[in-house]
Amino acid sequence: MEDELNDLLIKAQENISDSVDKQQEEVYLQALRESLYELVNLEILNNKYLEVRNQAINNLYNECGYSAIKLADIVGVSRQMIHNIVKGK
């Protein structure tokens, strides 16, 4: 009788453990899904603002006569990067 009770108790603990593990797995999967969704949104937003930045660099370089050196200092990138942006690379 006591052995049967111990067996039942062990099985109950295993079932509870399996259930908790499954719930935890679902929490992790949901966190992963949400983080991937937000990362995609951040990438879209980042690309949008890179376009805005690059257009501003082009305007300052071509229309206002800013040098690549001055723009590089303002933006915090190399002169070569400024030239690449202006050339559309």
C-alpha positions, 0 to 999 in steps of 0.5 A: 500500500505504501509503495503504491502511494509512493508510486502515485506521488512520484507519478503526480510529481512527474506530471506536475513537472512535465506540465510546468516545463511545458508552460515554461517552454511556451513562455520562452517561445512567446518571448522569442516570437515577440522579440523577433517581431520587434527586431523586424520592426526596429530594422524597418525603422532603422532603414527608414531613418538611414534613408532620411540621414542619407538624404540629408547628407546628400542635400548638405553636400550637393546643395549647401556645399558641406565638405565630406570631412565636415559631414563625417565629423558631424555624423561620426562616420568616415569621409569614405562613407560620406562619399559612398552615400553621396555616390549612392553606394 
